Amino acid sequence: MRLIGLSDNKGQLRVEFAGCNMICPYCVHIRQPKKEYSIEDVVDLAKSSESKDVYLGGAEPTLQKELLPLIEGLHAAGKSILLKSNGMKPDVLEKALPFVRGFVIEIKAPLDDIPAIMELTGLSEERSIKYVSLLHESLDIAKQKWLRVWIRVIPEFINAETLARILPDIEDASEVMLYQFMSNPDFDLPFKGHDKPTPEWDEVRKLGEMLLEKVQKVRILGDGGKLLLEK
């Protein structure tokens, strides 16, 4: 397996995969160096760890041929697994469903805005249209378990008007996490002229309050810290 990170702290084992089927211009992960690990390397670490939770993330885990055997091995070791995905491989999510606690899926822009999706993902128009169809499938699968929808708040793409168009697609999610763009240099590269946290924390909070119309719980992460909003 090609990984960009493997760590165990704060009660969570994190497995960060390399490689992605998108070329998002702000993405740090697709530019990070990678190392080779075997399934046994990761499962042995999990078995020796006191951490119960395992997060499978990074660039795009579902591209790895070894992902499902890894998930089965971690599940057999008694671990609680959270799988992050961009939603382009619903068939993999379907196969992972019996073994994971839940999913994290990112929504980048309203799913009816193909030009925005093209700009944010680096995909062609044809592939962007296909991506939207696959993402709908993935969301339906993920909602069968616990689902966090992750939204990166880049102001040109995520604002009050666009968020209203996203709401129907995420109303059955377990929670939504709003992440203030550029508030963590480990997550983002400068994009659209933004090189510091944006939009303002209060604006991100307003968007979070708007989300409570459709979801029960909203987490906000940014330069203002962490905030949990609940109905």
C-alpha positions as CSV (number, residue, x, y, z in Angstrom):
1,M,0.0,0.0,0.0
2,R,1.2,3.5,-0.8
3,L,0.8,5.7,2.3
4,I,1.7,9.3,3.0
5,G,1.2,8.9,6.7
6,L,0.7,6.3,9.5
7,S,0.3,7.5,13.1
8,D,-1.2,6.5,16.4
9,N,-2.1,9.3,18.8
10,K,-5.0,10.7,20.8
11,G,-6.8,7.4,20.8
12,Q,-6.9,7.1,17.0
13,L,-4.8,5.2,14.4
14,R,-4.6,7.3,11.2
15,V,-3.8,5.6,7.9
16,E,-3.3,8.3,5.2
17,F,-3.3,6.9,1.6
18,A,-1.5,8.3,-1.4
19,G,-2.9,8.8,-4.8
20,C,-6.2,10.3,-6.0
21,N,-8.5,10.3,-9.0
22,M,-8.9,14.1,-8.7
23,I,-6.4,16.9,-9.1
24,C,-7.8,19.5,-6.7
25,P,-5.6,22.6,-7.1
26,Y,-5.5,23.3,-3.3
27,C,-4.8,19.7,-2.2
28,V,-1.7,19.1,-0.1
29,H,-2.0,15.3,0.0
30,I,-1.5,14.5,-3.7
31,R,1.9,16.4,-3.5
32,Q,3.2,14.6,-0.4
33,P,5.9,11.9,-0.5
34,K,4.7,8.3,-0.1
35,K,6.1,5.1,1.4
36,E,5.2,1.5,0.9
37,Y,3.5,-0.5,3.6
38,S,2.0,-4.0,3.7
39,I,-1.4,-4.8,5.1
40,E,0.4,-6.7,7.8
41,D,2.4,-3.6,8.8
42,V,-0.8,-1.7,9.5
43,V,-2.8,-4.5,11.1
44,D,0.1,-5.4,13.4
45,L,0.4,-1.8,14.5
46,A,-3.4,-1.8,15.1
47,K,-3.3,-5.0,17.1
48,S,-0.5,-3.6,19.3
49,S,-2.2,-0.2,19.8
50,E,-4.6,0.7,22.6
51,S,-6.5,2.9,20.2
52,K,-9.9,1.6,19.3
53,D,-10.6,3.9,16.4
54,V,-9.0,3.8,13.0
55,Y,-9.3,6.6,10.4
56,L,-8.6,5.7,6.8
57,G,-8.1,8.9,4.9
58,G,-5.4,10.9,3.1
59,A,-5.9,11.5,-0.6
60,E,-8.3,8.8,-1.8
61,P,-8.3,5.4,0.0
62,T,-10.7,3.7,-2.4
63,L,-8.2,3.6,-5.2
64,Q,-6.0,1.1,-3.2
65,K,-6.5,-2.5,-4.3
66,E,-5.5,-3.5,-0.7
67,L,-8.1,-1.4,1.0
68,L,-10.8,-4.0,1.5
69,P,-8.4,-6.7,2.8
70,L,-7.0,-4.1,5.2
71,I,-10.5,-3.1,6.4
72,E,-11.4,-6.7,7.0
73,G,-8.1,-7.2,8.9
74,L,-8.7,-4.2,11.1
75,H,-12.3,-5.2,11.7
76,A,-11.2,-8.7,12.7
77,A,-8.7,-7.0,15.1
78,G,-11.7,-5.4,16.8
79,K,-11.1,-1.9,15.6
80,S,-13.8,0.8,14.8
81,I,-13.2,2.0,11.3
82,L,-14.0,5.4,9.7
83,L,-13.5,5.6,5.9
84,K,-13.0,8.9,4.1
85,S,-13.8,9.1,0.4
86,N,-14.5,11.6,-2.4
87,G,-17.4,9.3,-3.4
88,M,-16.1,8.3,-6.9
89,K,-16.1,4.6,-6.1
90,P,-19.5,3.6,-4.6
91,D,-18.8,0.0,-5.3
92,V,-15.9,0.0,-2.8
93,L,-18.0,1.8,-0.2
94,E,-20.7,-0.9,-0.7
95,K,-18.2,-3.7,-0.1
96,A,-16.8,-1.9,3.0
97,L,-20.2,-1.3,4.5
98,P,-20.3,-4.4,6.8
99,F,-16.9,-3.7,8.3
100,V,-16.9,0.1,9.0
101,R,-18.5,2.2,11.6
102,G,-19.1,5.0,9.2
103,F,-17.9,7.3,6.4
104,V,-16.5,10.8,5.8
105,I,-17.5,12.2,2.3
106,E,-16.5,15.6,1.1
107,I,-18.9,17.8,-0.9
108,K,-17.0,20.5,-2.8
109,A,-19.8,22.6,-4.4
110,P,-23.5,22.3,-5.3
111,L,-23.8,19.1,-7.3
112,D,-25.7,21.0,-10.0
113,D,-22.7,23.3,-10.6
114,I,-20.6,21.3,-13.1
115,P,-18.2,24.2,-13.9
116,A,-17.5,24.7,-10.2
117,I,-16.8,21.0,-9.8
118,M,-14.5,21.0,-12.8
119,E,-12.5,23.8,-11.3
120,L,-12.3,22.3,-7.9
121,T,-11.4,18.7,-9.0
122,G,-9.4,19.2,-12.2
123,L,-11.8,16.8,-13.9
124,S,-13.2,17.2,-17.4
125,E,-16.8,18.1,-18.0
126,E,-17.7,14.5,-18.9
127,R,-15.9,13.1,-15.8
128,S,-17.4,15.7,-13.5
129,I,-20.9,14.7,-14.6
130,K,-20.1,11.1,-14.0
131,Y,-18.6,12.0,-10.6
132,V,-21.8,13.7,-9.5
133,S,-23.8,10.5,-10.4
134,L,-21.3,8.4,-8.5
135,L,-21.3,10.7,-5.5
136,H,-25.1,10.5,-5.2
137,E,-24.7,6.7,-5.1
138,S,-22.0,6.9,-2.5
139,L,-24.0,9.2,-0.3
140,D,-27.0,6.8,-0.4
141,I,-24.7,4.0,0.6
142,A,-22.9,5.9,3.4
143,K,-26.2,7.1,4.9
144,Q,-26.9,3.5,5.9
145,K,-24.2,3.9,8.5
146,W,-22.9,7.0,10.4
147,L,-21.9,9.7,7.9
148,R,-20.0,13.0,8.3
149,V,-20.3,15.3,5.3
150,W,-17.1,17.4,5.1
151,I,-17.4,20.8,3.4
152,R,-14.3,23.0,2.8
153,V,-15.5,26.6,2.9
154,I,-13.9,28.3,-0.1
155,P,-16.0,31.5,-0.3
156,E,-16.4,31.5,-4.1
157,F,-17.9,28.0,-3.9
158,I,-19.4,27.6,-0.5
159,N,-21.6,30.5,0.7
160,A,-25.2,31.0,1.8
161,E,-26.6,30.7,-1.7
162,T,-24.6,27.6,-2.7
163,L,-25.1,25.9,0.7
164,A,-28.9,26.1,0.3
165,R,-28.5,24.1,-2.9
166,I,-26.4,21.5,-1.2
167,L,-28.8,21.0,1.7
168,P,-31.2,18.6,0.0
169,D,-28.3,16.2,-0.6
170,I,-27.0,16.1,2.9
171,E,-30.1,16.3,5.1
172,D,-29.9,12.6,6.2
173,A,-26.2,12.8,7.2
174,S,-25.3,12.2,10.8
175,E,-23.3,15.4,11.0
176,V,-21.7,18.0,8.8
177,M,-18.2,19.5,9.4
178,L,-17.5,22.9,8.0
179,Y,-13.8,23.6,7.6
180,Q,-12.6,27.2,7.3
181,F,-10.3,27.2,4.2
182,M,-6.6,27.8,4.8
183,S,-7.0,27.6,8.6
184,N,-4.6,24.6,8.6
185,P,-1.6,24.6,6.3
186,D,-1.5,20.8,6.5
187,F,-4.8,20.7,4.7
188,D,-4.6,23.4,2.0
189,L,-2.5,25.1,-0.6
190,P,-3.3,28.8,-1.5
191,F,-6.1,29.0,-4.0
192,K,-8.1,31.8,-5.7
193,G,-5.9,34.4,-4.0
194,H,-6.6,33.0,-0.5
195,D,-3.5,32.5,1.5
196,K,-4.9,32.9,5.0
197,P,-8.0,31.6,6.8
198,T,-11.2,32.6,5.0
199,P,-14.0,33.5,5.3
200,E,-14.2,35.1,8.7
201,W,-15.0,32.7,11.6
202,D,-18.3,34.4,12.2
203,E,-19.3,33.8,8.6
204,V,-18.5,30.1,8.9
205,R,-20.6,30.0,12.1
206,K,-23.6,31.5,10.3
207,L,-23.3,28.9,7.6
208,G,-23.2,26.3,10.4
209,E,-26.4,27.7,11.9
210,M,-28.0,27.5,8.4
211,L,-27.1,23.8,8.2
212,L,-29.1,23.1,11.3
213,E,-32.2,23.4,9.3
214,K,-31.6,20.0,7.8
215,V,-29.0,18.2,10.0
216,Q,-28.9,17.5,13.7
217,K,-25.2,18.3,14.3
218,V,-22.6,20.7,12.8
219,R,-18.9,20.8,13.7
220,I,-16.9,23.9,12.7
221,L,-13.1,23.8,12.5
222,G,-11.0,26.9,11.8
223,D,-8.8,29.6,13.3
224,G,-11.5,30.2,15.9
225,G,-10.9,26.7,17.2
226,K,-13.6,24.0,17.3
227,L,-17.3,24.5,17.7
228,L,-20.2,22.1,17.9
229,L,-23.7,23.2,17.0
230,E,-26.6,21.0,17.8
231,K,-30.4,21.3,17.5
